[in-house]
Amino acid sequence: SGGNVSVDAHNVSTQTDGSLGIDAFAAAGNVSVSSTGLVSTAGDNADAIHANAPSGTVTVNAINVTTNGQNSQGIDAVVNSVDTVSTSAVQRLMISPSGVQS
């Protein structure tokens, strides 16, 4: 997307390898992800929330985030700068500078 991206979700779950729960990308803007329920993944390489804003900021507000597979992050933020990451229950958190693959 060339502008800002905003995702609002309640409950999200995936079961297979490589299936992301929420995947938000803004090429030249900011990303905002909000979840008021459970975001969970069961497969390997399946991040619950993946937010990527290489030229902007990422804001994530999530109530409950879980992953059960190998190499699966609860919240994976790939950003130029992190604005806010807020959650009451997160299993795994990774924040990467822009351009770094993780």
Backbone as ProteinMPNN parsed JSONL, in Angstrom:
{"seq_chain_A": "SGGNVSVDAHNVSTQTDGSLGIDAFAAAGNVSVSSTGLVSTAGDNADAIHANAPSGTVTVNAINVTTNGQNSQGIDAVVNSVDTVSTSAVQRLMISPSGVQS", "coords_chain_A": {"N_chain_A": [[0.832, -1.183, 0.0], [0.461, 2.288, -0.671], [-0.152, 4.198, 1.192], [-1.235, 4.731, 4.583], [-1.914, 1.832, 6.63], [-4.479, 0.144, 8.283], [-5.575, -2.265, 10.558], [-8.249, -3.819, 12.084], [-9.273, -6.25, 14.283], [-10.968, -9.096, 15.752], [-11.194, -12.086, 16.914], [-8.743, -14.254, 15.621], [-7.51, -17.068, 13.959], [-5.15, -19.5, 12.808], [-4.136, -22.62, 11.326], [-2.215, -23.956, 9.77], [1.162, -24.527, 8.502], [3.16, -21.666, 7.895], [1.028, -19.904, 7.758], [-0.057, -16.764, 8.431], [-1.516, -14.975, 11.146], [-2.465, -12.213, 11.281], [-1.521, -10.044, 8.765], [0.007, -7.179, 7.95], [0.965, -4.585, 5.784], [2.646, -1.66, 4.795], [4.008, 0.118, 2.319], [4.883, 2.768, 2.073], [3.974, 4.116, 4.31], [2.325, 4.215, 7.518], [1.644, 1.524, 9.846], [-1.069, 0.195, 11.592], [-2.265, -2.037, 13.943], [-4.898, -3.592, 15.553], [-6.287, -5.711, 17.958], [-8.968, -7.155, 19.577], [-9.461, -9.578, 20.648], [-8.467, -13.018, 20.691], [-5.509, -13.791, 18.975], [-4.176, -16.337, 17.248], [-1.827, -18.859, 16.183], [-1.069, -22.085, 14.842], [0.705, -23.47, 13.25], [4.095, -24.079, 11.967], [6.509, -21.452, 11.372], [4.674, -19.342, 11.383], [3.65, -16.43, 12.092], [1.724, -14.741, 14.559], [0.928, -12.002, 14.534], [2.062, -10.005, 12.008], [3.597, -7.13, 11.213], [4.556, -4.696, 8.974], [6.312, -1.879, 8.16], [8.361, -0.38, 6.412], [9.083, 2.277, 5.886], [7.809, 3.755, 7.748], [5.974, 3.936, 10.838], [5.027, 1.469, 13.299], [2.174, 0.466, 15.042], [0.907, -1.608, 17.463], [-1.747, -3.007, 19.132], [-2.817, -5.443, 21.146], [-4.853, -7.895, 22.691], [-4.594, -10.674, 23.379], [-2.188, -12.935, 22.38], [-0.957, -15.783, 20.814], [1.307, -18.412, 19.847], [2.03, -21.644, 18.514], [3.727, -23.081, 16.896], [7.037, -23.903, 15.571], [9.56, -21.387, 15.098], [7.759, -19.257, 15.041], [6.57, -16.111, 15.622], [4.948, -14.198, 18.144], [4.276, -11.411, 17.923], [5.582, -9.797, 15.21], [7.322, -7.151, 14.276], [8.395, -5.224, 11.667], [10.17, -2.502, 11.006], [10.868, 1.049, 10.491], [10.831, 2.706, 12.689], [9.598, 2.01, 15.945], [6.438, 2.737, 17.083], [4.363, 2.048, 18.984], [3.98, -0.885, 20.877], [1.734, -2.84, 22.336], [0.394, -5.11, 24.595], [-1.576, -7.404, 26.495], [-1.12, -10.071, 26.854], [1.317, -11.806, 25.449], [3.129, -14.19, 23.638], [5.592, -14.425, 22.172], [7.785, -11.925, 21.084], [9.085, -9.926, 18.521], [11.041, -7.356, 17.266], [12.163, -5.791, 14.478], [14.661, -3.87, 12.771], [14.13, -1.816, 9.861], [14.458, -3.462, 6.76], [15.698, -5.738, 7.648], [15.443, -9.165, 7.547], [13.468, -11.462, 9.286]], "CA_chain_A": [[0.0, 0.0, 0.0], [1.205, 3.53, -0.717], [-0.523, 5.041, 2.325], [-1.311, 4.055, 5.873], [-2.717, 0.613, 6.695], [-5.05, -0.09, 9.605], [-6.294, -3.536, 10.67], [-8.989, -4.031, 13.325], [-9.746, -7.631, 14.287], [-11.361, -9.646, 17.046], [-10.521, -13.377, 17.031], [-8.134, -14.746, 14.386], [-6.694, -18.249, 14.194], [-4.734, -20.29, 11.656], [-3.696, -23.947, 11.746], [-1.222, -24.582, 8.891], [2.493, -23.936, 8.422], [3.287, -20.483, 7.054], [-0.189, -19.089, 7.748], [-0.017, -15.664, 9.38], [-2.823, -14.579, 11.674], [-2.706, -10.881, 10.713], [-0.356, -9.593, 7.998], [-0.257, -5.806, 7.519], [2.14, -4.001, 5.132], [2.515, -0.34, 4.182], [5.297, 0.406, 1.692], [5.294, 4.162, 2.276], [3.121, 4.715, 5.326], [2.326, 3.626, 8.851], [0.779, 0.366, 10.058], [-1.723, 0.095, 12.89], [-2.995, -3.294, 14.115], [-5.609, -3.67, 16.821], [-7.061, -6.932, 18.124], [-9.671, -7.16, 20.86], [-9.673, -10.968, 21.053], [-7.313, -13.905, 20.606], [-4.863, -14.036, 17.687], [-3.356, -17.524, 17.493], [-1.422, -19.697, 15.059], [-0.634, -23.404, 15.298], [1.714, -24.028, 12.355], [5.461, -23.571, 11.978], [6.744, -20.254, 10.554], [3.358, -18.71, 11.287], [3.526, -15.351, 13.069], [0.348, -14.353, 14.864], [0.781, -10.663, 13.957], [3.233, -9.525, 11.268], [3.336, -5.751, 10.816], [5.742, -4.245, 8.261], [6.253, -0.506, 7.659], [9.774, -0.043, 6.274], [9.298, 3.727, 5.827], [6.955, 4.425, 8.721], [5.924, 3.398, 12.196], [4.074, 0.387, 13.56], [1.478, 0.469, 16.32], [0.167, -2.853, 17.671], [-2.459, -3.175, 20.392], [-3.442, -6.764, 21.095], [-5.248, -8.404, 24.0], [-4.064, -12.008, 23.64], [-1.487, -13.42, 21.196], [-0.242, -17.03, 21.078], [1.757, -19.241, 18.734], [2.43, -22.975, 18.958], [4.675, -23.688, 15.968], [8.431, -23.48, 15.59], [9.892, -20.173, 14.335], [6.561, -18.433, 14.934], [6.578, -15.0, 16.574], [3.646, -13.662, 18.527], [4.212, -10.158, 17.175], [6.804, -9.52, 14.466], [7.224, -5.808, 13.717], [9.533, -4.839, 10.838], [9.87, -1.073, 10.948], [11.884, 2.082, 10.579], [10.801, 3.034, 14.119], [8.43, 1.458, 16.616], [5.646, 3.728, 17.79], [3.798, 1.411, 20.168], [3.591, -2.283, 20.894], [1.059, -3.013, 23.616], [-0.414, -6.32, 24.687], [-1.69, -7.916, 27.863], [-0.611, -11.44, 26.863], [1.992, -12.157, 24.201], [4.056, -15.287, 23.868], [6.897, -14.12, 21.585], [7.802, -10.603, 20.466], [10.3, -9.604, 17.782], [11.011, -6.072, 16.573], [13.332, -5.754, 13.591], [14.811, -2.621, 12.008], [13.764, -1.908, 8.448], [15.388, -4.128, 5.882], [16.199, -6.989, 8.236], [14.49, -10.267, 7.453], [13.51, -12.295, 10.502]], "C_chain_A": [[0.875, 1.245, 0.0], [0.907, 4.457, 0.437], [-0.487, 4.261, 3.618], [-2.219, 2.838, 5.798], [-3.181, 0.422, 8.124], [-5.845, -1.392, 9.58], [-6.933, -3.6, 12.042], [-9.586, -5.419, 13.279], [-10.203, -8.019, 15.68], [-10.602, -10.951, 17.232], [-10.027, -13.833, 15.667], [-7.343, -15.988, 14.739], [-6.376, -18.939, 12.885], [-4.137, -21.591, 12.161], [-2.523, -24.503, 10.944], [0.107, -23.83, 8.892], [2.483, -22.736, 7.475], [2.078, -19.575, 7.012], [-0.119, -18.03, 8.839], [-1.418, -15.352, 9.875], [-3.268, -13.254, 11.08], [-1.42, -10.457, 10.026], [-0.674, -8.209, 7.442], [1.031, -5.188, 6.983], [1.795, -2.642, 4.54], [3.881, 0.054, 3.634], [5.787, 1.811, 2.023], [4.422, 4.857, 3.313], [3.288, 4.017, 6.651], [1.368, 2.446, 8.917], [0.232, 0.403, 11.476], [-2.524, -1.204, 12.921], [-3.613, -3.291, 15.5], [-6.42, -4.96, 16.853], [-7.662, -6.951, 19.519], [-9.936, -8.576, 21.369], [-8.377, -11.74, 21.006], [-6.815, -13.99, 19.173], [-3.912, -15.204, 17.911], [-3.026, -18.236, 16.188], [-0.886, -21.008, 15.613], [0.489, -23.983, 14.44], [3.095, -23.445, 12.562], [5.576, -22.363, 11.052], [5.456, -19.476, 10.329], [3.223, -17.661, 12.391], [2.057, -15.032, 13.31], [0.043, -12.975, 14.28], [2.102, -10.277, 13.308], [2.876, -8.141, 10.745], [4.614, -5.172, 10.226], [5.497, -2.847, 7.698], [7.685, 0.0, 7.509], [10.068, 1.453, 6.231], [8.515, 4.477, 6.889], [7.058, 3.818, 10.094], [4.886, 2.286, 12.278], [3.489, 0.578, 14.949], [0.682, -0.819, 16.41], [-0.437, -2.832, 19.059], [-3.219, -4.482, 20.306], [-3.717, -7.255, 22.512], [-4.554, -9.712, 24.318], [-3.487, -12.577, 22.353], [-0.735, -14.692, 21.563], [0.181, -17.693, 19.77], [2.193, -20.584, 19.304], [3.471, -23.626, 18.069], [6.088, -23.174, 16.144], [8.635, -22.266, 14.689], [8.686, -19.284, 14.101], [6.58, -17.375, 16.034], [5.139, -14.628, 16.928], [3.374, -12.379, 17.77], [5.567, -9.945, 16.528], [6.615, -8.174, 13.787], [8.51, -5.49, 12.964], [9.312, -3.379, 10.474], [11.118, -0.215, 10.836], [11.979, 2.533, 12.033], [9.515, 2.474, 14.708], [7.721, 2.572, 17.361], [5.135, 3.113, 19.088], [3.603, -0.071, 19.916], [3.013, -2.527, 22.281], [0.22, -4.278, 23.585], [-0.486, -6.766, 26.132], [-1.166, -9.336, 27.96], [-0.006, -11.744, 25.51], [3.05, -13.199, 24.509], [5.456, -14.95, 23.37], [6.81, -12.794, 20.846], [9.127, -10.393, 19.758], [10.091, -8.271, 17.084], [12.304, -5.962, 15.785], [13.433, -4.396, 12.911], [14.486, -2.867, 10.543], [14.865, -2.567, 7.64], [15.947, -5.424, 6.418], [15.117, -8.043, 8.135], [14.592, -11.103, 8.717], [12.433, -13.336, 10.466]], "O_chain_A": [[1.937, 1.244, 0.621], [1.643, 5.42, 0.651], [0.21, 3.252, 3.732], [-3.169, 2.803, 5.015], [-2.392, 0.522, 9.064], [-6.681, -1.604, 8.701], [-6.25, -3.453, 13.055], [-10.324, -5.748, 12.35], [-9.87, -7.358, 16.664], [-9.454, -10.922, 17.673], [-10.767, -13.81, 14.684], [-6.584, -15.983, 15.708], [-7.195, -18.972, 11.967], [-3.679, -21.661, 13.302], [-1.883, -25.45, 11.401], [0.168, -22.65, 9.238], [1.883, -22.778, 6.401], [2.091, -18.569, 6.302], [-0.122, -18.352, 10.027], [-2.389, -15.45, 9.124], [-4.322, -13.173, 10.449], [-0.347, -10.501, 10.629], [-1.526, -8.074, 6.563], [2.071, -5.252, 7.639], [0.776, -2.489, 3.866], [4.811, 0.299, 4.403], [6.983, 2.017, 2.232], [4.162, 6.055, 3.205], [4.271, 3.313, 6.879], [0.406, 2.369, 8.153], [0.972, 0.615, 12.436], [-3.356, -1.451, 12.048], [-2.939, -3.023, 16.494], [-7.145, -5.273, 15.909], [-6.958, -6.784, 20.515], [-10.569, -8.751, 22.411], [-7.306, -11.184, 21.251], [-7.598, -14.233, 18.255], [-2.952, -15.087, 18.672], [-3.803, -18.229, 15.233], [-0.322, -21.049, 16.707], [1.166, -24.913, 14.879], [3.254, -22.435, 13.248], [4.841, -22.253, 10.07], [5.182, -19.011, 9.222], [2.744, -17.958, 13.485], [1.246, -15.05, 12.383], [-0.974, -12.792, 13.612], [3.137, -10.227, 13.972], [1.964, -7.994, 9.932], [5.648, -5.153, 10.894], [4.606, -2.643, 6.874], [8.178, 0.725, 8.372], [11.194, 1.862, 6.514], [8.551, 5.707, 6.93], [8.087, 3.26, 10.472], [3.992, 2.18, 11.439], [4.215, 0.822, 15.913], [-0.134, -1.103, 15.533], [0.273, -2.658, 20.049], [-4.143, -4.626, 19.506], [-2.908, -7.052, 23.417], [-3.983, -9.864, 25.398], [-4.192, -12.695, 21.351], [0.043, -14.694, 22.517], [-0.478, -17.561, 18.738], [2.669, -20.66, 20.436], [4.051, -24.64, 18.456], [6.316, -22.145, 16.781], [7.979, -22.125, 13.657], [8.598, -18.623, 13.066], [6.603, -17.698, 17.222], [4.234, -14.735, 16.1], [2.373, -12.262, 17.064], [6.589, -9.915, 17.214], [5.843, -8.057, 12.835], [9.591, -5.485, 13.551], [8.388, -3.049, 9.731], [12.243, -0.667, 11.048], [13.078, 2.721, 12.555], [8.472, 2.465, 14.054], [8.327, 3.271, 18.174], [5.443, 3.608, 20.173], [3.115, -0.467, 18.858], [3.723, -2.432, 23.282], [-0.568, -4.492, 22.663], [0.441, -6.531, 26.906], [-0.798, -9.775, 29.05], [-0.727, -11.922, 24.529], [3.769, -13.106, 25.503], [6.425, -15.176, 24.095], [5.879, -12.563, 20.076], [10.184, -10.653, 20.332], [9.09, -8.073, 16.394], [13.398, -6.029, 16.345], [12.417, -3.824, 12.515], [14.562, -3.995, 10.057], [16.047, -2.27, 7.811], [16.621, -6.146, 5.683], [13.994, -7.83, 8.591], [15.694, -11.416, 9.167], [12.31, -14.129, 11.399]]}, "name": "protein", "num_of_chains": 1, "seq": "SGGNVSVDAHNVSTQTDGSLGIDAFAAAGNVSVSSTGLVSTAGDNADAIHANAPSGTVTVNAINVTTNGQNSQGIDAVVNSVDTVSTSAVQRLMISPSGVQS"}
